[in-house]
């Protein structure tokens, strides 16, 4: 698989906000949390959402789901790929196939407040 290296920082930003892929291409997203804040206050994940998913609604529901790693159980079917949470100095990864259907697929950090602060990007399948 092709490896995409992304960092997430204490300013709640991804270092990569656009990933281009071919339909069905196998990708590994490796997310490294850089920063100094403790994990309980600042952690990051990579959550790729299905086409048509309301990312704001997903992020709002995620904020109330700490026991499931900030993935809302009622919306788990909207997740195409996800990592666990990474605190400062930690790295998490996920390997997945890009969707077969060309389009734009949003990815977010579902830790509370991070999506609203702009911690999001798009997987462009073409």
C-alpha positions as CSV (number, residue, x, y, z in Angstrom):
1,X,0.0,0.0,0.0
2,X,1.0,3.6,-0.5
3,X,1.7,5.3,2.8
4,X,0.4,8.8,3.6
5,X,2.2,10.4,6.5
6,X,0.1,12.9,8.4
7,X,0.8,14.8,11.7
8,X,-1.8,16.3,14.0
9,X,-0.7,19.2,16.3
10,X,-1.8,21.1,19.4
11,X,-3.3,23.7,17.1
12,X,-5.8,21.1,15.9
13,X,-4.5,20.9,12.3
14,X,-3.7,18.0,10.0
15,X,-0.5,18.5,8.0
16,X,-2.2,16.9,5.0
17,X,-5.6,18.1,4.0
18,X,-5.9,16.5,0.6
19,X,-5.2,12.9,-0.4
20,X,-5.5,11.9,-4.0
21,X,-6.2,8.2,-4.8
22,X,-7.3,5.9,-7.6
23,X,-10.5,4.0,-7.1
24,X,-9.8,0.9,-5.1
25,X,-6.2,1.9,-4.3
26,X,-4.8,0.5,-1.1
27,X,-3.6,3.2,1.3
28,X,-2.1,3.3,4.7
29,X,-2.6,6.5,6.6
30,X,0.0,6.9,9.4
31,X,-1.0,9.7,11.8
32,X,1.6,11.0,14.3
33,X,0.5,13.3,17.1
34,X,3.0,16.1,17.6
35,X,2.7,18.5,20.5
36,X,3.1,18.6,24.3
37,X,-0.4,18.5,25.8
38,X,-1.5,15.3,27.6
39,X,-3.5,12.8,25.7
40,X,-6.6,13.3,27.8
41,X,-6.7,17.0,26.7
42,X,-5.3,16.6,23.1
43,X,-5.5,13.4,21.1
44,X,-6.0,12.9,17.4
45,X,-7.5,10.3,15.1
46,X,-8.2,9.9,11.4
47,X,-11.8,9.1,10.5
48,X,-12.7,8.7,6.8
49,X,-16.4,9.2,6.3
50,X,-18.7,7.7,3.7
51,X,-19.9,9.9,0.9
52,X,-22.8,12.1,1.9
53,X,-22.2,11.9,5.6
54,X,-22.9,15.1,7.5
55,X,-19.4,15.6,9.0
56,X,-20.7,18.3,11.5
57,X,-23.4,16.0,12.8
58,X,-20.9,13.1,13.1
59,X,-18.4,15.3,15.0
60,X,-21.1,16.6,17.3
61,X,-22.3,13.0,18.1
62,X,-18.6,11.9,18.5
63,X,-18.0,14.5,21.2
64,X,-20.4,12.5,23.5
65,X,-18.8,9.2,22.8
66,X,-15.6,9.0,24.8
67,X,-16.0,5.3,25.6
68,X,-15.9,4.4,21.9
69,X,-12.9,6.5,21.0
70,X,-15.1,9.4,19.9
71,X,-16.8,7.3,17.2
72,X,-20.6,7.6,17.8
73,X,-22.0,4.0,17.8
74,X,-25.2,5.0,16.0
75,X,-23.1,6.4,13.1
76,X,-20.4,3.7,12.9
77,X,-21.8,2.6,9.5
78,X,-20.7,6.0,8.1
79,X,-17.0,5.2,8.8
80,X,-15.0,3.9,5.9
81,X,-11.7,3.8,7.8
82,X,-10.4,5.0,11.2
83,X,-7.4,4.9,13.5
84,X,-7.4,4.9,17.3
85,X,-6.5,8.0,19.2
86,X,-2.9,9.2,19.3
87,X,-1.5,11.4,22.1
88,X,1.7,13.5,21.9
89,X,4.5,11.4,20.5
90,X,2.3,8.5,19.5
91,X,1.6,7.1,16.0
92,X,-1.5,5.3,14.8
93,X,-2.3,3.9,11.4
94,X,-5.0,2.3,9.3
95,X,-4.8,0.5,5.9
96,X,-7.8,0.5,3.7
97,X,-8.9,0.5,0.1
98,X,-10.1,3.8,-1.4
99,X,-13.7,3.7,-2.4
100,X,-14.4,2.3,-5.9
101,X,-16.7,5.2,-6.7
102,X,-14.9,8.4,-7.7
103,X,-15.7,11.4,-5.5
104,X,-14.7,13.5,-2.5
105,X,-14.7,11.8,0.9
106,X,-14.2,13.9,4.0
107,X,-11.9,12.8,6.8
108,X,-11.9,14.3,10.2
109,X,-10.4,14.2,13.7
110,X,-13.4,13.2,15.9
111,X,-11.8,14.3,19.2
112,X,-14.1,16.9,20.7
113,X,-13.7,20.4,19.2
114,X,-11.1,19.4,16.6
115,X,-13.4,19.2,13.5
116,X,-14.9,22.6,14.4
117,X,-11.4,24.0,14.7
118,X,-10.6,22.9,11.2
119,X,-9.1,19.4,11.7
120,X,-10.4,17.9,8.5
121,X,-9.4,17.0,5.0
122,X,-10.6,15.3,1.8
123,X,-9.8,12.1,0.0
124,X,-10.2,12.7,-3.7
125,X,-10.9,9.5,-5.6
126,X,-10.4,9.9,-9.4
